[in-house]
Amino acid sequence: MRNGRETYTGDEMAIYCNGSLAGYADSLTLRVEYDLKEVQIPRVKMMHYKHGVARASGSIGGFLWNKYLQNAALAHLRGEEFNLTIVGRLRNTDTKEEGSVVASGVIFNSADLANWRVGEQVKIEQPFVATSVSLSGFQTPR
């Protein structure tokens, strides 16, 4: 971990909307920022870190804009509940470790929905935030 920040990259991610497969993405970059708190270990002259809340953001590119993703975007605009999830294998850019990632509660920051058509490929890198991230296969951040 570099100052509480980790960056992961990968390709061929699956996108789920409310538990149903909505499509695939060609590329994903995920940045996770941890709130680290120093913890003094009793009777030991060293500091450890306690992991606090993590924030996740990133960008996704090369996905097919379909009716599932369009309905999720429209539900978000109307304030309705939906769950957009991205699942796949990523590599840590610093340690080169590979592992599985599940990012849920994905919300696109600034999508140009008016110009996207159902059935067309979105090739631009689209920024997003995620409310929950589950990482497996990676070392615990330090």
C-alpha positions in Angstrom: 0.0 0.0 0.0 1.3 3.4 -0.9 0.1 5.9 1.8 -3.3 4.2 2.1 -4.0 3.9 -1.6 -4.1 0.8 -3.8 -4.7 0.7 -7.6 -5.9 -2.4 -9.4 -6.3 -2.9 -13.1 -7.7 -5.7 -15.2 -9.7 -6.7 -18.3 -12.8 -8.8 -19.1 -15.0 -7.9 -16.1 -18.6 -9.1 -15.7 -21.3 -6.5 -14.9 -24.4 -7.5 -13.0 -27.5 -5.5 -12.4 -29.7 -6.6 -9.5 -28.1 -10.1 -9.6 -28.6 -10.6 -13.4 -25.7 -10.7 -15.8 -25.9 -7.4 -17.7 -22.7 -7.6 -19.8 -19.0 -7.5 -19.9 -16.4 -4.7 -19.8 -13.0 -4.7 -21.6 -11.1 -2.7 -19.0 -11.3 -1.7 -15.4 -9.2 0.5 -13.1 -10.1 0.5 -9.4 -8.6 2.8 -6.8 -9.2 2.0 -3.1 -8.3 4.5 -0.4 -8.1 3.2 3.2 -8.3 5.3 6.3 -5.3 4.0 8.3 -5.0 4.6 12.0 -1.8 3.9 13.9 -2.1 1.5 16.8 0.5 1.0 19.4 1.0 -2.6 20.4 1.4 -3.0 24.2 4.9 -4.0 25.3 6.2 -3.7 21.8 8.1 -0.8 20.3 6.4 -0.8 16.9 3.3 0.6 15.3 0.7 -1.3 13.4 -2.2 0.0 11.3 -5.9 -0.5 11.9 -7.9 -0.4 8.6 -10.8 2.0 8.7 -13.3 2.9 6.1 -12.3 2.3 2.5 -13.5 4.5 -0.5 -13.5 3.0 -4.0 -13.5 4.7 -7.3 -12.3 4.0 -10.8 -13.1 3.8 -14.4 -14.6 1.2 -16.7 -14.3 1.1 -20.5 -15.4 -0.9 -23.5 -18.8 -2.2 -22.5 -22.0 -2.7 -24.4 -24.7 -0.2 -23.4 -27.8 -2.5 -23.1 -31.3 -2.3 -21.7 -30.2 -3.6 -18.2 -27.6 -0.8 -17.8 -30.0 1.8 -19.2 -32.7 0.7 -16.7 -30.2 0.9 -13.8 -29.2 4.4 -14.9 -32.8 5.5 -15.2 -33.6 4.0 -11.8 -30.7 5.9 -10.2 -32.0 9.2 -11.8 -35.5 8.5 -10.3 -34.0 7.7 -6.9 -35.0 4.1 -7.0 -33.1 1.2 -5.6 -30.8 -0.9 -7.9 -27.5 -2.7 -7.4 -24.9 -2.5 -10.2 -22.0 -4.9 -9.5 -18.7 -5.4 -11.3 -16.9 -8.8 -10.8 -13.5 -9.9 -12.1 -9.8 -10.6 -11.7 -7.5 -7.6 -11.2 -3.8 -7.0 -10.7 -2.3 -4.7 -8.1 -0.2 -2.2 -10.0 2.4 -1.9 -7.3 2.8 -5.5 -6.0 1.7 -7.3 -9.2 -0.5 -9.6 -7.2 -3.6 -11.0 -8.8 -6.9 -11.6 -7.1 -10.7 -11.4 -7.3 -12.7 -8.2 -6.9 -16.4 -7.6 -6.4 -17.3 -3.9 -6.5 -21.0 -3.3 -5.7 -23.1 -0.2 -5.5 -21.5 1.1 -8.6 -22.7 4.6 -9.7 -21.4 6.3 -12.8 -20.2 9.8 -12.0 -20.8 11.7 -15.2 -22.3 9.5 -17.9 -23.4 11.0 -21.2 -26.6 9.0 -21.2 -28.3 11.3 -23.8 -25.9 10.2 -26.5 -25.7 6.5 -25.6 -27.9 4.2 -27.6 -29.0 0.7 -26.5 -26.9 -1.9 -28.4 -23.9 0.4 -29.0 -20.4 -0.2 -27.5 -19.2 2.5 -25.0 -15.5 2.7 -25.7 -14.6 5.7 -23.5 -13.3 5.3 -20.0 -16.3 6.0 -17.7 -15.6 7.1 -14.1 -17.5 5.5 -11.3 -17.7 5.2 -7.5 -18.5 2.0 -5.6 -20.1 1.8 -2.1 -18.7 -1.6 -1.3 -15.6 -3.5 -2.5 -14.6 -7.1 -1.6 -11.0 -8.1 -2.4 -9.7 -11.7 -2.2 -6.4 -13.2 -3.1 -4.4 -10.0 -2.2 -2.2 -9.4 0.9 -3.7 -7.3 3.6 -2.8 -3.6 2.9 -0.1 -2.3 5.2 
